[in-house]
Amino acid sequence: MPFYEGVKTLEFMSLVRTCTQASLGDGVISIVAYWSGVVTARSRNWIHAITVEPVMTYLAAGLVITIGMEWLATDVLDRWQYAPHMSELPLLGTGLLPILQWLILPPLILWVVRRQTRRLS
């Protein structure tokens, strides 16, 4: 949160509400990205037999949605702004941390889900 403007001035419950909304939004992005992989693989079980196409679709869908939502929130709707020390991608102006979050966490999520579902079968 220190990479976003105005966070320090929010009351506690406003900060909780903001973080909750962001987390729910990230969850929705993950679900949409997963279903993009389903469409590509033509199977809901693509996580069990991972191939390049659905994984790349999953990651690309998440990146595109993340970049679009960040642009919408920062440039169009003015819902939040980046703090001066948030690195931004050239041309896009998207903060580096939301991009890194999508590049690091989803592969870990795929690994954990695949590992957990293997234990269940």
C-alpha positions in Angstrom: 0.0 0.0 0.0 2.8 2.5 0.5 3.1 2.6 -3.3 -0.3 4.3 -3.7 -1.1 7.9 -2.9 -3.3 8.9 -0.1 -3.2 5.6 1.8 -1.6 7.2 4.9 -4.5 9.6 5.2 -7.3 7.0 5.0 -9.2 6.0 8.2 -8.7 2.4 9.2 -12.0 1.1 7.9 -11.7 3.0 4.6 -8.3 1.3 4.2 -9.8 -2.1 5.0 -12.6 -1.5 2.5 -10.1 -0.4 -0.2 -7.9 -3.4 0.4 -10.9 -5.8 0.4 -12.2 -4.4 -2.9 -8.7 -4.7 -4.4 -8.4 -8.3 -3.2 -11.9 -9.2 -4.6 -11.0 -7.6 -7.9 -7.8 -9.7 -8.0 -9.8 -12.8 -7.4 -12.2 -11.9 -10.3 -9.2 -11.4 -12.6 -7.8 -14.8 -11.6 -11.2 -16.5 -12.3 -11.5 -14.8 -15.7 -7.9 -15.7 -16.5 -8.5 -19.3 -15.5 -11.6 -19.6 -17.7 -9.6 -18.1 -20.5 -7.2 -21.1 -20.1 -10.3 -23.4 -20.1 -11.5 -22.0 -23.4 -8.0 -22.4 -24.9 -7.6 -26.0 -23.6 -11.2 -26.9 -24.1 -11.2 -28.5 -20.7 -11.7 -27.3 -17.1 -9.0 -29.7 -16.0 -6.2 -28.1 -17.9 -4.4 -27.5 -14.6 -3.8 -31.2 -14.3 -2.2 -31.6 -17.7 -0.5 -28.2 -18.1 0.5 -27.3 -21.6 1.9 -24.1 -22.9 -1.2 -22.7 -24.6 -3.6 -22.5 -21.7 -0.9 -21.3 -19.3 0.1 -18.5 -21.7 -3.5 -17.6 -22.2 -4.1 -17.6 -18.5 -1.1 -15.3 -17.9 -1.8 -13.0 -20.9 -5.5 -12.6 -19.9 -4.5 -11.7 -16.4 -1.9 -9.2 -17.6 -4.2 -7.6 -20.1 -7.0 -7.3 -17.6 -4.6 -5.9 -14.9 -3.2 -3.3 -17.3 -6.7 -2.3 -18.4 -8.0 -2.0 -14.8 -5.0 0.0 -13.7 -5.4 2.3 -16.6 -9.1 2.7 -16.0 -8.6 3.3 -12.2 -5.7 5.7 -12.5 -6.4 7.6 -15.7 -10.1 7.5 -16.4 -11.9 7.0 -13.0 -9.2 8.6 -10.8 -9.9 5.9 -8.1 -6.2 5.9 -7.0 -2.8 7.3 -8.0 0.6 5.8 -7.7 3.0 7.2 -5.1 6.1 8.9 -6.6 8.3 5.9 -5.8 6.1 3.4 -7.7 8.0 2.5 -10.9 5.8 2.7 -14.0 6.1 0.8 -17.3 7.1 3.1 -20.2 4.3 3.9 -22.6 1.6 2.1 -20.6 2.1 4.0 -17.3 1.0 0.9 -15.4 2.6 0.5 -12.0 5.4 -2.2 -11.9 4.0 -3.8 -8.8 0.6 -4.8 -10.2 2.4 -6.3 -13.2 4.9 -8.2 -11.0 2.1 -9.4 -8.8 0.4 -11.0 -11.8 3.7 -12.5 -13.2 4.7 -14.0 -9.8 1.6 -15.1 -8.0 -0.4 -16.9 -10.8 2.4 -19.4 -11.6 2.6 -20.0 -7.8 -1.2 -20.4 -7.7 -1.1 -22.9 -10.5 1.6 -24.9 -8.8 -0.2 -25.0 -5.4 -3.6 -25.8 -7.0 -2.1 -28.6 -9.1 -0.2 -30.0 -6.1 -3.3 -29.9 -3.8 -5.6 -31.4 -6.4 -3.2 -34.2 -7.0 -3.3 -35.1 -3.3 -7.1 -35.3 -3.5 -7.2 -37.7 -6.4 
